[in-house]
Amino acid sequence: MKQKFSTHWKGSKQPRKQRKYLANAPLHLRKEFVSINLSKELRKKVGKRNLPAKKGDKVKVCVGKFKGKTGKILTVNLKKSKIIVEEIQVKKQDGSKASVKLQPSNLQIIELADRKFKEKKTETVKKENPKDKTKNKEQEKKK
């Protein structure tokens, strides 16, 4: 029997294979599917273009009916790859309000919730080993 999800899959141009990959992916990989791009200020600060959505992040809607509205993320649904934002709701026929599930690609992170980032490795000058100095002097004498 064929596996539902292949860990060795590299990618395909075929939409059916792309859909199959997204539909059958395990939860620990689905975190990447809900990544949201960062605002220009955050890009410079963090050094990345996008980050996975996290509860508490402040986002701005860039596309759709609620374009321009901002709010905090209430929930991140990994199963459906949808995000519910605090202030964004729709009035139902009976008068009650329902929160709208948004696609992560239509959002932009403005402020980050508490996250831990690995600091970038800065180029350090290597200290010369005293043994290397003696080897270099010996090689110069031979010449």
C-alpha positions in Angstrom: 0.0 0.0 0.0 1.2 3.5 -0.8 2.1 5.9 2.0 -0.2 8.9 2.4 2.8 11.3 3.0 6.3 11.0 1.7 9.1 12.5 3.7 11.4 12.3 0.7 9.1 14.4 -1.6 11.1 17.3 -3.1 8.4 19.1 -5.1 6.4 18.9 -8.3 4.9 21.2 -10.9 1.7 19.1 -10.8 -1.0 20.8 -8.7 -2.5 17.5 -7.6 0.7 16.5 -6.0 1.1 19.8 -4.3 -2.5 19.5 -2.9 -1.8 16.0 -1.8 1.4 17.1 0.0 -0.5 19.9 1.8 -3.5 17.8 2.7 -1.6 14.8 4.1 1.3 16.7 5.8 1.7 15.9 9.6 1.1 18.6 12.1 4.8 19.3 12.9 5.3 20.3 9.2 2.0 22.2 9.0 3.5 25.0 11.2 5.4 26.2 8.1 2.2 26.4 6.1 0.8 29.2 8.3 3.9 31.5 8.0 3.1 35.2 7.5 5.3 37.8 6.0 6.8 40.5 8.2 6.6 44.3 7.9 9.6 46.0 6.5 10.8 47.2 10.0 10.5 43.7 11.4 12.4 42.3 8.4 15.4 44.4 9.2 15.1 43.7 12.9 14.7 39.9 12.7 16.6 39.3 9.5 13.9 37.1 8.0 11.2 37.6 5.5 8.4 35.6 7.2 7.7 33.7 10.4 5.1 31.1 11.4 2.0 32.6 13.0 1.8 32.6 16.7 -1.0 33.4 19.1 -0.5 37.0 20.3 1.1 38.4 17.2 -0.4 41.7 15.9 -1.3 41.4 12.2 -2.6 43.6 9.5 -5.0 42.3 6.8 -3.6 43.2 3.3 -6.1 41.5 1.0 -9.9 41.0 1.0 -13.0 42.4 2.6 -11.2 43.4 5.8 -8.2 45.1 4.1 -6.4 47.6 6.3 -7.8 46.2 9.6 -5.4 45.1 12.4 -5.7 42.9 15.4 -4.1 40.2 17.5 -4.1 36.5 16.5 -6.5 34.6 18.7 -6.1 31.1 17.3 -4.0 29.4 14.6 -5.7 26.3 13.1 -3.0 24.0 11.7 -5.5 21.5 10.4 -7.2 23.9 8.1 -4.2 26.4 7.8 -6.4 29.3 8.9 -6.0 32.1 11.4 -8.6 33.9 13.5 -7.9 37.6 14.3 -9.3 39.4 17.3 -11.3 42.3 15.8 -12.4 40.7 12.5 -15.9 39.5 12.7 -19.0 39.1 10.4 -22.6 39.8 11.4 -24.7 36.7 10.9 -28.4 36.6 9.8 -29.7 36.1 13.3 -27.7 39.1 14.6 -24.9 37.3 16.3 -21.3 37.8 15.3 -18.9 35.1 14.0 -15.1 35.4 13.7 -13.7 35.1 10.2 -11.0 32.5 9.4 -8.3 34.2 7.3 -5.6 32.7 5.1 -2.0 33.5 6.3 -1.0 34.7 2.9 -3.4 37.6 3.2 -1.8 38.9 6.4 1.3 40.8 7.5 2.8 40.7 11.0 3.2 44.2 12.5 4.3 43.3 16.1 5.6 40.0 17.4 4.5 38.1 20.5 7.2 36.9 22.8 9.6 34.8 20.7 13.2 33.7 21.2 15.5 34.2 18.2 19.0 32.8 17.7 21.5 35.6 17.4 23.2 35.8 14.0 26.8 34.6 14.0 29.1 37.5 13.6 32.4 37.0 11.8 35.1 36.6 14.5 38.8 37.1 13.8 40.6 33.8 14.5 43.4 34.1 17.0 46.6 32.7 15.6 48.0 29.7 17.3 51.7 30.2 18.5 52.5 26.8 16.9 51.4 28.1 13.6 53.7 31.1 13.9 56.7 28.9 14.4 55.8 26.7 11.4 55.4 29.9 9.3 58.9 31.1 10.4 60.4 27.7 9.6 58.9 27.7 6.1 60.3 31.2 5.5 63.8 30.2 6.6 63.7 27.2 4.2 62.9 29.5 1.3 
